[in-house]
Amino acid sequence: MSELKVPTMAEMMASGQQPDVLFWVGCAGSFDDRAKKITRAFVKILNNVGINFAVLGTEESCTGDPAKRAGNEFLFQMQAMGNIQVLNAYEVKSIVTTCPHCFNTLKNEYPELGGNYEVKHHSQFLQELINEGKLTVEGGVFKGKKITFHDPCYLGRANDVYEAPRSLIEKLDAELVEMKRCKSNGLCCGAGGAQMFKEAEKGNKEINIERTEEALEIQPNIIATGCPFCMTMMTDGVKLKEKSTEVQVFDLAELIAQAKNL
């Protein structure tokens, strides 16, 4: 990220500044090579639009979502309390994240532990920037392309965010095609609930393959998603089906960054 402007909260505070929004990067966005590209794309958009933001950097720890989903409430609370202390010390009010798991945990589970923040998923944040006229998108590169959106569980069913991602895709001048199971009836990619970190139970088919088959059925050029876990599962599914040359998997931030040629 060295060539991109990514100030930390510590640097901001040292210079007597307070950012308008904290970008919560998340574990995947920090360490997973594929998810790092999503982080970079989102930062490029924030810089392009002139958003006054900061990250926690090395002070950011896992939100505790995987620990909680796997049943380790004690570890979750330890991780959450540590993060809340840091966030409250910096007087953070507003958070945006590219991960629905972080989004859901920060928004719905931190308040009862003393962490009260306005939390947005990046699809909502980008949609607001477009509505306010701060972000303009020319969809030329995607004209005539068929894009389907896979709803992340913790964005859709858990938090009822269905329209923001779709309106972003429509801004790209692409044809939005829906899978037979979508929105509140969407099918999980198989990574949520800490399933990402364990081997699947015995069965006749991996759930990410089932989901990928549903996506490939409608012959899209691009499968779009808004979650680094879904990104891994859908990309693996497309590879297994040997469709990587025909169908690409992108995050919403990457699509917007490409459309703006960032």
C-alpha positions in Angstrom: 0.0 0.0 0.0 3.1 2.2 0.1 2.2 4.2 -3.0 -1.4 4.8 -1.7 -2.3 7.4 0.9 -3.4 5.3 4.0 -3.1 7.3 7.2 -3.4 5.5 10.6 -5.4 6.8 13.5 -2.2 7.2 15.5 -0.7 9.5 12.7 -3.9 11.5 12.5 -4.1 12.0 16.3 -0.4 13.0 16.4 -1.1 15.8 14.0 -4.3 16.8 15.8 -6.7 15.6 13.2 -9.8 13.4 13.4 -10.9 11.4 10.3 -14.5 11.5 9.2 -14.5 7.7 8.9 -12.4 4.8 10.1 -11.8 2.1 7.4 -11.9 -1.2 9.2 -9.8 -3.5 7.0 -10.4 -6.8 8.7 -8.2 -10.0 8.8 -8.9 -11.1 5.2 -8.4 -7.6 3.8 -5.0 -7.4 5.6 -3.6 -10.9 5.1 -5.4 -12.7 2.3 -3.7 -12.0 -1.1 -7.0 -11.9 -3.0 -8.8 -9.8 -0.4 -5.9 -7.3 -0.3 -6.9 -6.3 -3.9 -10.3 -5.4 -2.6 -8.7 -3.3 0.2 -6.5 -1.5 -2.4 -9.5 -0.9 -4.7 -11.5 0.6 -1.9 -8.7 2.8 -0.7 -8.1 4.1 -4.3 -11.8 5.1 -4.4 -11.6 6.8 -1.0 -8.5 8.8 -2.1 -10.0 9.6 -5.5 -13.2 11.0 -3.9 -11.2 12.8 -1.2 -12.7 11.1 1.8 -10.9 11.9 5.1 -10.3 8.4 6.4 -7.8 6.5 8.5 -7.1 2.9 9.5 -6.0 1.4 12.8 -3.0 -0.4 11.2 -1.3 -2.7 13.7 -3.7 -1.6 16.4 -6.6 -3.4 14.6 -7.3 -6.9 15.8 -9.8 -9.5 14.6 -13.4 -8.5 15.5 -13.9 -11.9 17.1 -16.5 -13.1 14.5 -14.9 -16.5 13.8 -14.4 -17.2 17.5 -18.0 -16.3 18.3 -19.4 -18.4 15.4 -17.3 -21.3 16.4 -18.7 -21.1 19.9 -15.8 -19.5 21.8 -17.7 -16.6 23.5 -14.8 -16.0 25.9 -12.3 -15.4 23.1 -14.8 -13.3 21.2 -15.3 -11.0 24.2 -11.6 -10.7 24.8 -11.0 -9.6 21.2 -14.0 -7.3 21.1 -13.1 -5.6 24.4 -9.6 -5.0 23.2 -10.9 -3.4 19.9 -13.5 -1.3 21.8 -10.9 0.1 24.1 -8.8 1.2 21.1 -11.8 2.6 19.1 -13.2 4.5 22.1 -9.7 5.9 23.0 -9.6 7.4 19.5 -13.2 8.6 19.8 -14.2 6.8 16.6 -17.8 7.5 15.6 -18.1 6.2 12.1 -16.7 2.9 10.6 -16.8 1.5 7.1 -15.7 -2.0 6.2 -15.4 -4.3 3.1 -16.3 -7.4 5.1 -19.9 -8.3 6.1 -18.6 -10.4 9.0 -16.8 -7.4 10.5 -19.8 -5.2 9.6 -22.3 -7.4 11.4 -20.2 -7.9 14.5 -19.2 -4.2 14.9 -22.8 -3.1 14.2 -24.8 -5.6 16.1 -22.6 -7.2 18.8 -20.2 -4.5 19.9 -22.9 -2.2 21.4 -23.7 -4.5 24.3 -20.0 -4.5 25.2 -19.7 -0.7 25.1 -18.8 -0.2 21.5 -21.4 2.1 19.8 -20.5 3.3 16.3 -22.2 4.1 13.0 -21.1 1.1 10.9 -21.6 0.8 7.2 -20.7 -1.9 4.6 -18.7 -0.5 1.7 -21.6 -1.1 -0.7 -23.8 1.3 1.4 -20.9 3.8 1.7 -20.3 3.8 -2.1 -24.0 4.1 -2.8 -24.2 7.2 -0.5 -21.2 8.8 -2.2 -23.0 8.3 -5.6 -26.3 9.7 -4.2 -24.4 12.7 -2.8 -22.8 13.3 -6.2 -19.3 12.8 -4.8 -18.7 9.6 -6.7 -19.5 9.4 -10.4 -19.2 6.1 -12.3 -18.9 5.7 -16.1 -19.8 2.2 -16.8 -18.3 1.9 -20.3 -15.9 -1.0 -19.5 -18.8 -3.1 -18.4 -21.3 -2.2 -21.1 -23.0 -5.3 -22.5 -21.6 -7.5 -19.7 -23.8 -9.8 -17.6 -23.1 -9.5 -13.9 -24.8 -11.5 -11.2 -24.6 -10.6 -7.5 -24.1 -13.3 -4.8 -25.6 -12.0 -1.6 -23.3 -12.5 1.4 -25.3 -13.9 4.3 -24.1 -11.4 6.9 -24.9 -8.5 4.6 -28.3 -9.7 3.2 -30.3 -11.9 5.6 -28.5 -10.7 8.7 -28.7 -7.0 8.0 -31.3 -6.6 5.1 -28.8 -4.9 2.8 -29.9 -6.0 -0.7 -30.4 -2.9 -2.8 -27.1 -1.0 -2.4 -24.9 -3.6 -4.1 -27.4 -4.0 -6.9 -27.8 -0.3 -7.6 -23.9 -0.1 -7.8 -23.9 -2.8 -10.5 -26.7 -1.0 -12.4 -24.6 2.2 -12.4 -21.9 0.2 -14.4 -24.3 0.0 -17.4 -24.1 -3.8 -17.1 -27.0 -6.2 -17.2 -27.8 -7.4 -13.7 -29.0 -11.0 -13.8 -30.3 -12.7 -10.7 -29.6 -16.3 -9.7 -32.7 -18.4 -8.9 -31.9 -18.1 -5.2 -31.1 -14.5 -4.4 -31.8 -11.7 -1.9 -33.6 -13.1 1.2 -33.7 -16.5 -0.4 -30.0 -16.5 -1.3 -27.8 -19.5 -0.7 -24.7 -19.3 1.6 -21.4 -19.8 -0.1 -20.4 -22.1 2.7 -17.8 -20.0 4.5 -19.9 -18.2 7.1 -20.3 -19.3 10.7 -16.5 -20.0 11.0 -16.9 -22.8 8.3 -14.2 -21.0 6.4 -11.6 -22.4 8.8 -12.5 -26.1 8.9 -12.9 -29.0 6.5 -16.4 -29.6 5.3 -18.5 -32.4 6.7 -19.1 -35.5 4.6 -21.7 -35.1 1.9 -22.2 -35.5 -1.8 -21.3 -31.9 -2.8 -19.5 -28.9 -1.4 -21.9 -26.0 -0.9 -19.7 -23.5 -2.7 -19.9 -25.8 -5.8 -23.7 -25.8 -5.5 -23.7 -22.0 -5.4 -21.2 -21.7 -8.3 -23.3 -24.0 -10.4 -26.3 -21.7 -9.8 -24.3 -18.7 -10.9 -22.9 -20.4 -14.0 -26.4 -21.5 -15.0 -27.3 -18.0 -16.0 -24.0 -17.6 -18.0 -22.7 -14.3 -16.5 -19.4 -12.7 -17.5 -18.8 -11.6 -13.9 -19.9 -12.9 -10.5 -19.9 -9.9 -8.1 -19.8 -10.2 -4.3 -19.2 -7.9 -1.3 -17.4 -10.3 1.0 -13.8 -11.7 1.1 -15.0 -15.1 2.3 -17.6 -15.3 -0.5 -14.8 -14.2 -2.9 -12.7 -17.2 -1.9 -15.5 -19.7 -2.1 -16.9 -18.5 -5.5 -13.4 -18.2 -7.0 -12.6 -21.8 -5.9 -15.9 -22.9 -7.4 -15.2 -21.3 -10.7 -11.7 -22.8 -10.8 -13.0 -26.2 -10.1 -15.6 -25.9 -12.9 -12.7 -24.8 -15.2 -14.5 -21.6 -16.1 -11.9 -19.1 -14.9 -11.2 -17.8 -18.4 -14.9 -17.1 -19.1 -16.2 -16.0 -15.7 -14.4 -13.6 -13.4 -15.2 -13.0 -9.7 -14.9 -9.4 -8.5 -15.8 -7.4 -5.4 -18.1 -4.4 -5.8 -15.2 -2.0 -4.9 -13.0 -3.6 -7.7 -15.8 -3.1 -10.2 -16.1 0.6 -9.3 -12.3 1.1 -9.3 -12.1 -0.5 -12.8 -15.0 1.6 -14.1 -13.1 4.7 -12.8 -9.8 3.4 -14.2 -8.1 3.7 -10.8 
